[in-house]
Amino acid sequence: MLTLSPELRARLRGLRIAPRRVLARGGIGQHRGRERGSGMEFAQYRAYEPGDEPKAIDWKLYARSDRLFVREAERESPLTVWLLLDASGSMGQADEARPGSSRFDTACQLALAITELAIAQGDRTGLLVVGNERIDGVDAGSGPRQRDRQLLMLDGARAGGAWPASERLAPVWERIGADDMVVLLGDLFDPVPVELATRLAAARREVLAIQLLTTGERDFDYRGGRRFEDPETGEVLPGDGPALRAGFLERFGAAQAVLAARLDAAGIRHVRHVLDEPLHAPLRALFALQGRG
């Protein structure tokens, strides 16, 4: 069963999921939303209504105006965090030095860690797993049972096939509401999820992306003759590793720069994670509290 290591759990204690509207105000607490209630930070007055708590009445203002007013404050409101997990065939690729752990396994670990982090701070989470020409999901919810529902889906998920075509992604739009946060986890090689992410960002969803790469994609440190196979199309390219290295790294670097520019232009916070790097690294890059290391 999918679990988080004690080290990773310890690393989560210094992290917090904060939507951009909170970061812009310098907040590091729970999310101040648009709801009004009995919170701690004053927002406005309104006229007294039958049933209001007497302690909410501003008696000093009453003494000056001879009218009853209630002090309203901004109330902490939960954020809904959607984990959008790429389960296409290329996500099943692993490093040669770690054949038992693929980038999809890493994505599931990160998804569970973000779920744990969101639930611990009282937020709602939902899960969408896209691959094998289908979309599987767990509706948004909160609490330990929600974590268990998502864990059950992650345990049963397998990488394979491709993303459905763009016109078949309506279930994503139906579940993810305006002002929700979306965390996309995938290799970002397929244009369909990248296009979906930019459209979601344009439609008032806050989108974050964690790109997962193998060490081979970063270093291309292959020796001798090789057969390079696309796991989604089956296309095979034979060649000599050292001879192909310079050309591959140049093209791959250029493609990564184009991707980064597109995500930046869409306002999507993004981070790249290579499978030999510490698992907490992308989480700290996105969720570390301001002013803390």
Secondary structure, 3 states (H helix, E strand, C coil): CCCCCHHHHHHHCCECCCCHHHHHCCCCCCCEEEEEECCCEEEEEEECCCCCCHHHECHHHHHHHCCCEEEEEEEECCCEEEEEEECCHHHHCECCCCCCCEHHHHHHHHHHHHHHHHHHCCCEEEEEEEECCEEEEEEEECCHHHHHHHHHHHHHCCCCCCCCCHHHCHHHHHHCCCCCEEEEEECCCCHHHHHHHHHHHHCCCEEEEEEEECHHHHHCCCCCEEEEECCCCCCEEEEEHHHHHHHHHHHHHHHHHHHHHHHHHCCCEEEEEECCCCCCHHHHHHHECCCCC
